[in-house]
Amino acid sequence: MEEIKGENIVLNCEMMESTIQIKYKGFICEVCNSVYDQSRKLKRHMRIHTNTKRYKCDICMHEFKQKGHLTVHRRIHTGERPYKCDLCASAFVRVHALRRHMTLHSEERPYQCAVCLSEFKHIDILKRHMRIHTGEKPHKCDICLATFKESNELTVHRRKHTGEKPFTCDFCLSAFTRKDTLNRHIRVHTGEKPFKCNICESSFARRCLLKVHKRIHTGEKPYICEVCASEFTQNGNLKAHMRIHTGERPYKCEICTSGFREKGALKKHMGTHTR
């Protein structure tokens, strides 16, 4: 860390066809040449390079480089949400989260994709959307080198390597790698079926089951056999059908080695050994 006192730091800025020299007194970082007008700002900046984490949470011992980051983090433990929406009473831990939330109350979508013309309320959502077109997967697993478009996809993936299952069911203590998987599992215990058919009022625990169900009403059969052109409402039914053509019998009886195309047929067969 280099402190420049009483001397001029000269920065050259090209503006149009001329070069302007800006002179002022300040503090410069020896690592990346960033310049600050106060020594305390330079000291705080240097923690980026040194990885010094001076501020520790007294509840979970998590460490932070800046005091402000610790202040925000502690709200996870206290439940404090000081930034409140005037329109819907939602509250947030960070001020920028409130600002982002406020756009939900606006119809404005100022960020447009140059490829497909889709419009978005936030520039970061547009940036993530662009990866659909570019195929970019910037988040890489340091264990198996698999790559992902989203950081949260990488976080979930790494749990395959670590075995971590942070989401636990309060009913049966089953554990899961993803929160949405836990939410679906809990419906087994509660019997909740939040996805309702708008035609016959049938309800389902999972959205995908509702989607398949609605094909009964529409007649849609999107899965087609390449051999005989038979059509099916579900991909699983097509896979089972294909075994007629391939002769595959993946479900084996452990007692007599009989093979079956479908799991249900094996289960029915096993009853013949228990009579």
C-alpha positions in Angstrom: 0.0 0.0 0.0 1.6 3.2 -1.2 0.5 6.5 0.5 1.0 9.6 -1.6 0.9 12.7 0.5 1.8 16.1 -0.8 2.5 14.7 -4.2 0.4 14.7 -7.4 -1.0 11.5 -8.9 -1.3 12.1 -12.7 -3.9 10.2 -14.7 -4.1 10.6 -18.5 -7.7 10.7 -19.9 -8.2 10.7 -23.6 -11.1 13.0 -24.5 -11.8 13.4 -28.2 -8.4 14.2 -29.9 -6.7 15.7 -26.9 -5.2 14.3 -23.7 -6.2 15.8 -20.3 -4.0 15.4 -17.2 -6.0 15.2 -13.9 -3.9 16.1 -10.9 -4.9 15.5 -7.3 -3.6 14.2 -4.0 -4.6 10.7 -2.9 -3.7 7.1 -2.1 -2.8 4.4 -4.7 -3.0 0.6 -4.5 0.4 -1.0 -5.4 -1.4 -4.1 -6.7 -4.0 -2.8 -9.2 -3.3 1.0 -9.2 -6.7 1.9 -8.0 -6.7 5.4 -6.4 -8.6 6.6 -3.4 -9.0 10.0 -1.8 -8.8 8.7 1.8 -6.4 6.2 3.4 -9.2 4.3 5.1 -10.8 3.6 1.7 -7.5 2.2 0.4 -7.1 0.0 3.5 -10.6 -1.4 3.0 -9.8 -2.0 -0.7 -6.6 -3.9 0.1 -8.6 -6.6 1.8 -9.7 -7.7 -1.7 -6.1 -8.6 -2.5 -5.1 -10.0 1.0 -8.4 -11.8 1.6 -8.3 -10.5 5.2 -11.7 -11.0 6.9 -11.7 -9.0 10.1 -15.4 -9.1 10.9 -16.8 -12.3 12.4 -20.5 -13.2 13.1 -20.8 -14.1 16.7 -23.7 -16.5 15.9 -22.4 -18.7 13.1 -18.7 -17.6 13.0 -18.9 -16.6 9.3 -16.3 -14.1 8.4 -16.4 -10.9 6.3 -14.0 -8.4 4.8 -16.3 -5.4 5.5 -18.3 -4.4 8.5 -21.3 -3.5 6.3 -21.4 -7.1 5.0 -21.5 -8.5 8.5 -24.3 -6.1 9.4 -26.4 -7.3 6.5 -25.5 -11.0 7.2 -26.7 -10.8 10.8 -30.2 -9.9 9.6 -30.4 -13.6 8.5 -30.2 -14.5 12.2 -32.3 -11.7 13.6 -35.0 -11.7 10.9 -34.6 -7.9 10.6 -35.8 -6.5 7.3 -35.5 -2.8 7.5 -36.2 -1.9 3.8 -40.0 -2.0 3.3 -42.1 -1.7 0.1 -44.7 1.1 0.4 -47.0 -0.7 -2.1 -47.3 -4.2 -0.8 -45.6 -4.3 2.6 -42.9 -6.7 1.4 -39.6 -6.2 3.4 -36.0 -6.8 2.5 -32.6 -7.3 4.1 -30.8 -5.1 1.5 -31.8 -1.8 -0.1 -30.9 -3.0 -3.6 -33.3 -6.0 -3.1 -36.1 -3.4 -2.4 -35.1 -1.5 -5.5 -35.3 -4.6 -7.5 -38.6 -5.6 -6.0 -40.1 -2.2 -6.8 -39.8 -3.0 -10.5 -42.4 -5.7 -10.0 -45.0 -3.0 -9.5 -44.0 -1.4 -12.8 -44.9 -2.6 -16.3 -41.7 -1.2 -17.7 -39.2 -3.7 -19.2 -36.3 -1.5 -20.4 -33.9 -4.3 -21.3 -34.4 -6.1 -24.6 -32.6 -9.1 -26.1 -31.1 -8.2 -29.5 -31.6 -11.8 -30.7 -35.2 -12.7 -29.9 -36.5 -9.3 -28.7 -37.6 -10.6 -25.4 -37.9 -7.8 -22.8 -36.8 -7.9 -19.2 -37.1 -5.7 -16.1 -33.5 -6.3 -14.9 -30.2 -6.2 -16.8 -28.9 -9.2 -14.9 -31.9 -11.3 -16.1 -31.2 -10.2 -19.6 -27.5 -11.3 -19.2 -28.6 -14.7 -18.0 -31.1 -15.0 -20.8 -28.4 -14.3 -23.4 -26.7 -17.5 -22.4 -29.6 -19.3 -24.1 -28.4 -17.9 -27.4 -24.6 -17.9 -26.8 -24.5 -21.3 -25.0 -22.2 -19.7 -22.5 -21.7 -21.7 -19.2 -19.4 -19.6 -17.1 -19.8 -21.5 -13.8 -17.5 -24.5 -13.7 -17.3 -27.4 -11.1 -13.7 -27.6 -9.8 -14.1 -31.3 -9.2 -15.4 -32.8 -12.5 -15.2 -29.6 -14.7 -19.0 -29.7 -15.6 -20.2 -26.3 -16.6 -23.5 -24.5 -15.9 -25.3 -21.3 -17.0 -26.4 -20.4 -13.5 -24.4 -20.2 -10.2 -27.2 -21.9 -8.3 -27.1 -24.9 -10.7 -23.4 -25.3 -9.9 -24.2 -25.1 -6.1 -26.7 -27.9 -6.4 -24.4 -29.9 -8.6 -21.5 -29.8 -6.2 -23.7 -31.5 -3.6 -23.4 -34.6 -5.7 -19.7 -34.6 -4.9 -20.0 -33.6 -1.2 -23.1 -35.6 -0.4 -24.5 -32.5 1.3 -28.3 -32.5 1.7 -29.2 -29.3 3.5 -33.0 -29.5 3.2 -34.6 -31.8 5.7 -38.3 -32.9 5.9 -39.8 -32.2 9.3 -42.1 -35.2 9.0 -39.8 -38.1 8.2 -36.3 -36.5 8.3 -35.6 -37.3 4.6 -33.0 -35.0 3.3 -32.6 -33.4 -0.1 -30.1 -31.4 -2.2 -32.7 -28.9 -3.5 -35.4 -26.9 -1.7 -37.9 -27.4 -4.5 -37.5 -31.2 -4.2 -38.2 -31.0 -0.5 -41.3 -28.9 -1.1 -42.6 -31.5 -3.5 -41.8 -34.3 -1.0 -43.7 -32.6 1.8 -46.9 -32.8 -0.3 -46.7 -36.6 0.2 -47.3 -35.9 3.9 -49.7 -33.1 3.7 -51.7 -34.3 0.7 -51.6 -30.9 -0.8 -52.4 -30.7 -4.5 -52.0 -27.1 -5.6 -52.0 -27.6 -9.4 -55.6 -27.7 -10.6 -57.0 -28.5 -14.0 -59.2 -25.7 -15.3 -61.3 -28.1 -17.3 -62.3 -30.9 -15.0 -61.0 -29.6 -11.6 -58.7 -32.5 -11.0 -55.7 -31.5 -8.9 -52.1 -32.6 -8.7 -49.1 -32.4 -6.3 -46.8 -31.5 -9.2 -47.1 -29.2 -12.1 -45.6 -31.7 -14.6 -48.4 -34.2 -13.6 -51.0 -31.5 -14.4 -49.3 -30.9 -17.8 -49.6 -34.6 -18.7 -53.2 -34.8 -17.4 -54.3 -31.9 -19.7 -53.4 -33.9 -22.7 -56.4 -36.1 -22.0 -58.5 -33.1 -22.8 -56.5 -31.7 -25.7 -55.7 -35.1 -27.3 -52.1 -34.1 -27.6 -49.6 -37.0 -27.9 -46.2 -35.4 -28.4 -44.1 -38.6 -28.1 -44.0 -40.6 -31.3 -42.4 -44.0 -32.0 -39.9 -43.8 -34.8 -40.5 -47.5 -35.8 -44.3 -47.8 -36.0 -45.5 -44.1 -35.5 -47.5 -45.0 -32.3 -48.2 -41.8 -30.3 -48.1 -41.4 -26.5 -48.9 -38.7 -24.0 -45.8 -39.5 -21.8 -42.2 -40.1 -22.6 -42.1 -43.0 -20.2 -44.9 -44.7 -22.1 -42.9 -44.3 -25.3 -39.8 -45.8 -23.7 -41.8 -48.8 -22.5 -43.3 -49.2 -25.9 -39.9 -49.2 -27.6 -39.0 -52.4 -25.8 -41.5 -54.2 -28.0 -39.3 -53.4 -30.9 -35.9 -53.8 -29.2 -36.8 -56.9 -27.2 -35.2 -55.3 -24.1 -36.4 -56.6 -20.8 -34.7 -54.6 -18.1 -36.7 -55.8 -15.1 -35.3 -59.2 -14.0 -36.7 -61.6 -11.4 -34.1 -62.4 -8.8 -35.6 -65.9 -8.2 -36.1 -67.3 -11.7 -34.3 -64.8 -13.9 -37.4 -64.0 -16.0 -37.3 -60.6 -17.6 -40.0 -58.1 -18.2 -40.5 -54.9 -20.2 -42.3 -53.1 -17.4 -41.8 -52.8 -13.7 -45.5 -53.5 -13.0 -45.2 -56.8 -14.9 -42.3 -57.9 -12.7 -44.1 -57.0 -9.6 -47.1 -59.1 -10.7 -44.8 -62.0 -11.6 -43.1 -61.9 -8.1 -46.5 -62.8 -6.7 -46.3 -66.3 -8.4 -43.3 -67.1 -6.1 -45.0 -66.2 -2.9 -48.1 -68.4 -3.4 
